[in-house]
């Protein structure tokens, strides 16, 4: 995922700026593991894991709505 794609997804999700958003970005864009991303951003592991699951679910819904193939 590119930075621009992440920004669009975060906007659709109304994800606020902060350590949790930074951790999700590091996982989805930079490819860090969940623990690495959470630690690097100063976010809670559980919160990061949950936010990533929400982001992936939102991405799937966006793809479905756009008629895109997986």
C-alpha positions as CSV (number, residue, x, y, z in Angstrom):
1,X,0.0,0.0,0.0
2,X,1.3,3.5,-0.8
3,X,1.2,6.5,1.4
4,X,-1.5,8.0,-0.7
5,X,-3.6,4.9,-0.5
6,X,-3.2,4.8,3.2
7,X,-4.2,8.4,3.6
8,X,-7.4,7.7,1.5
9,X,-8.2,4.7,3.6
10,X,-7.6,6.5,6.9
11,X,-9.8,9.4,5.7
12,X,-12.6,7.0,4.8
13,X,-12.3,5.5,8.3
14,X,-12.0,8.9,9.9
15,X,-8.9,7.7,11.7
16,X,-7.5,10.5,13.8
17,X,-3.8,11.5,13.7
18,X,-1.7,10.0,16.5
19,X,0.4,7.1,17.5
20,X,-2.2,4.5,16.6
21,X,-2.6,5.9,13.1
22,X,1.2,6.0,12.8
23,X,1.4,2.3,13.9
24,X,-1.2,1.2,11.3
25,X,0.6,3.2,8.6
26,X,3.9,1.5,9.5
27,X,2.3,-1.9,9.3
28,X,0.4,-1.4,6.1
29,X,2.8,0.9,4.2
30,X,6.2,0.0,5.5
31,X,5.6,-3.7,6.2
32,X,6.6,-3.7,9.9
33,X,5.1,-6.5,12.0
34,X,2.3,-5.5,14.4
35,X,4.6,-5.5,17.5
36,X,7.3,-3.6,15.7
37,X,4.9,-1.0,14.4
38,X,3.2,-0.6,17.8
39,X,6.5,-0.2,19.6
40,X,7.9,2.2,17.0
41,X,4.9,4.5,17.2
42,X,4.5,4.3,20.9
43,X,1.1,2.7,20.6
44,X,-0.5,-0.2,22.5
45,X,-0.2,-3.6,20.8
46,X,-3.8,-4.6,21.3
47,X,-5.1,-1.3,20.0
48,X,-2.8,-1.5,17.0
49,X,-3.9,-5.0,16.2
50,X,-7.5,-4.0,16.4
51,X,-7.0,-0.9,14.3
52,X,-5.2,-2.9,11.6
53,X,-8.1,-5.4,11.5
54,X,-10.6,-2.6,11.2
55,X,-8.4,-1.0,8.4
56,X,-8.2,-4.3,6.5
57,X,-12.0,-4.8,6.8
58,X,-12.6,-1.2,5.6
59,X,-10.3,-1.8,2.7
60,X,-12.2,-4.9,1.7
61,X,-15.5,-3.0,1.8
62,X,-14.1,-0.2,-0.3
63,X,-12.9,-2.7,-2.9
64,X,-16.3,-4.4,-2.9
65,X,-18.0,-1.0,-3.3
66,X,-15.7,-0.1,-6.2
67,X,-16.2,-3.4,-7.9
68,X,-12.5,-4.2,-7.7
69,X,-11.1,-7.7,-7.8
70,X,-9.1,-8.8,-4.8
